[in-house]
């Protein structure tokens, strides 16, 4: 973004250089992840999933999780230099707990093809998500 330019409040930013910082930018100057649709757009545009990934299952419960993660990342980025390291340590522990979750992996199916995120392609190319 050029110096002195303005953004619409709904516009998503991807200029911080890191996905975690781009996530933090979703609160400046005001909340941008206020509904599932902007969150879906952010997930795709941030590069977390391939562009064609179906995200219809992303609902308001995902907003809670992303906002929690964003808050924890904010604690890590804005660490105070004071002697009390507990907020930083708690945030780091929570982010590490979230990161330990199973990562997406290729799932082979009958045609020996695979796709990511625990989903598979049916005979007509439709993506079907596995539980």
Kinemage of the C-alpha trace (Angstrom):
@kinemage 1
@onewidth
@group {chain A} dominant
@subgroup {mainchain}
@vectorlist {calphas} color= white
{ca unk a 1} P 0.000 0.000 0.000
{ca unk a 2} L 1.425 3.365 -0.977
{ca unk a 3} L 2.109 5.938 1.671
{ca unk a 4} L -0.811 8.308 2.039
{ca unk a 5} L -3.306 6.017 0.272
{ca unk a 6} L -6.502 4.997 1.985
{ca unk a 7} L -8.296 1.684 2.158
{ca unk a 8} L -11.961 0.888 2.390
{ca unk a 9} L -12.722 -0.583 5.835
{ca unk a 10} L -13.705 -3.913 4.274
{ca unk a 11} L -10.536 -4.288 2.204
{ca unk a 12} L -8.155 -7.029 3.319
{ca unk a 13} L -4.427 -6.330 3.580
{ca unk a 14} L -1.667 -8.688 2.520
{ca unk a 15} L 1.365 -6.424 2.677
{ca unk a 16} L 2.920 -7.164 6.057
{ca unk a 17} L 5.301 -9.837 4.791
{ca unk a 18} L 4.065 -12.657 7.049
{ca unk a 19} L 0.707 -14.391 7.330
{ca unk a 20} L 0.597 -13.832 11.098
{ca unk a 21} L 1.095 -10.081 10.607
{ca unk a 22} L -1.516 -10.016 7.836
{ca unk a 23} L -3.897 -11.655 10.327
{ca unk a 24} L -3.131 -8.918 12.858
{ca unk a 25} L -3.886 -6.338 10.150
{ca unk a 26} L -7.498 -7.572 10.015
{ca unk a 27} L -8.243 -5.375 13.045
{ca unk a 28} L -6.767 -2.131 11.711
{ca unk a 29} L -8.301 0.373 11.475
{ca unk a 30} L -11.382 -1.682 12.383
{ca unk a 31} L -12.525 -5.317 12.498
{ca unk a 32} L -12.584 -6.875 9.035
{ca unk a 33} L -13.313 -10.483 9.977
{ca unk a 34} L -16.870 -9.795 11.080
{ca unk a 35} L -18.595 -12.550 9.087
{ca unk a 36} L -17.707 -15.913 7.537
{ca unk a 37} L -17.402 -14.537 3.973
{ca unk a 38} L -14.526 -12.117 4.717
{ca unk a 39} L -12.806 -14.906 6.674
{ca unk a 40} L -13.124 -17.259 3.693
{ca unk a 41} L -11.655 -14.548 1.453
{ca unk a 42} L -8.798 -13.972 3.902
{ca unk a 43} L -8.000 -17.698 4.140
{ca unk a 44} L -7.739 -18.010 0.340
{ca unk a 45} L -5.982 -14.705 -0.353
{ca unk a 46} L -3.438 -15.326 2.418
{ca unk a 47} L -2.420 -18.532 0.670
{ca unk a 48} L -3.419 -20.858 3.507
{ca unk a 49} L -5.340 -23.013 1.008
{ca unk a 50} L -5.330 -23.313 -2.796
{ca unk a 51} L -7.718 -20.908 -4.534
{ca unk a 52} L -10.169 -23.653 -5.582
{ca unk a 53} L -10.570 -25.060 -2.060
{ca unk a 54} L -14.246 -25.204 -1.050
{ca unk a 55} L -14.784 -23.297 2.186
{ca unk a 56} L -18.567 -23.471 2.533
{ca unk a 57} L -18.083 -25.169 5.927
{ca unk a 58} L -16.384 -22.036 7.323
{ca unk a 59} L -18.998 -20.550 9.633
{ca unk a 60} L -19.161 -18.109 12.537
{ca unk a 61} L -17.500 -20.630 14.865
{ca unk a 62} L -14.348 -20.236 12.768
{ca unk a 63} L -14.400 -16.499 13.490
{ca unk a 64} L -14.016 -17.260 17.191
{ca unk a 65} L -10.990 -19.479 16.577
{ca unk a 66} L -9.284 -17.049 14.209
{ca unk a 67} L -9.891 -14.132 16.568
{ca unk a 68} L -8.411 -16.131 19.451
{ca unk a 69} L -5.350 -16.989 17.375
{ca unk a 70} L -5.048 -13.360 16.297
{ca unk a 71} L -5.193 -12.238 19.933
{ca unk a 72} L -2.496 -14.701 20.953
{ca unk a 73} L -0.283 -13.617 18.049
{ca unk a 74} L -0.845 -10.007 19.104
{ca unk a 75} L 0.445 -10.872 22.581
{ca unk a 76} L 3.582 -12.361 21.038
{ca unk a 77} L 4.237 -9.475 18.659
{ca unk a 78} L 3.569 -6.753 21.209
{ca unk a 79} L 5.541 -8.358 24.014
{ca unk a 80} L 6.288 -5.840 26.709
{ca unk a 81} L 9.787 -5.550 28.063
{ca unk a 82} L 8.530 -5.741 31.631
{ca unk a 83} L 9.598 -8.408 34.066
{ca unk a 84} L 6.285 -10.321 33.899
{ca unk a 85} L 6.685 -12.806 31.048
{ca unk a 86} L 3.505 -14.766 31.917
{ca unk a 87} L 1.204 -13.244 29.251
{ca unk a 88} L 3.847 -13.905 26.582
{ca unk a 89} L 4.486 -17.443 27.831
{ca unk a 90} L 0.763 -18.251 27.932
{ca unk a 91} L 0.249 -16.875 24.419
{ca unk a 92} L 3.222 -18.831 23.091
{ca unk a 93} L 1.977 -22.040 24.708
{ca unk a 94} L -1.508 -21.563 23.208
{ca unk a 95} L -0.193 -20.838 19.703
{ca unk a 96} L 2.044 -23.912 19.932
{ca unk a 97} L -0.937 -26.009 21.062
{ca unk a 98} L -2.935 -24.808 18.060
{ca unk a 99} L 0.003 -25.506 15.734
{ca unk a 100} L 0.312 -29.103 16.971
{ca unk a 101} L -3.044 -30.025 15.452
{ca unk a 102} L -2.950 -32.454 12.554
{ca unk a 103} L -1.795 -30.801 9.362
{ca unk a 104} L -3.548 -31.334 6.021
{ca unk a 105} L -2.155 -34.230 4.036
{ca unk a 106} L -2.796 -35.863 0.658
{ca unk a 107} L -5.615 -38.383 0.749
{ca unk a 108} L -5.404 -40.986 -2.050
{ca unk a 109} L -8.548 -42.530 -3.466
{ca unk a 110} L -9.464 -45.187 -6.030
{ca unk a 111} L -8.062 -43.337 -9.073
{ca unk a 112} L -4.687 -42.883 -7.309
{ca unk a 113} L -5.122 -39.127 -7.345
{ca unk a 114} L -4.884 -37.024 -4.226
{ca unk a 115} L -5.832 -33.604 -3.041
{ca unk a 116} L -5.175 -31.677 0.143
{ca unk a 117} L -7.069 -30.773 3.300
{ca unk a 118} L -8.575 -34.201 3.887
{ca unk a 119} L -10.885 -33.977 0.870
{ca unk a 120} L -11.087 -36.085 -2.256
{ca unk a 121} L -12.350 -35.638 -5.789
{ca unk a 122} L -15.296 -37.703 -6.871
{ca unk a 123} L -15.728 -39.266 -10.302
{ca unk a 124} L -17.045 -36.006 -11.787
{ca unk a 125} L -14.370 -33.822 -10.209
{ca unk a 126} L -16.549 -32.601 -7.348
{ca unk a 127} L -14.658 -32.054 -4.142
{ca unk a 128} L -16.054 -33.945 -1.211
{ca unk a 129} L -14.706 -33.351 2.280
{ca unk a 130} L -14.009 -36.282 4.531
{ca unk a 131} L -14.901 -35.980 8.211
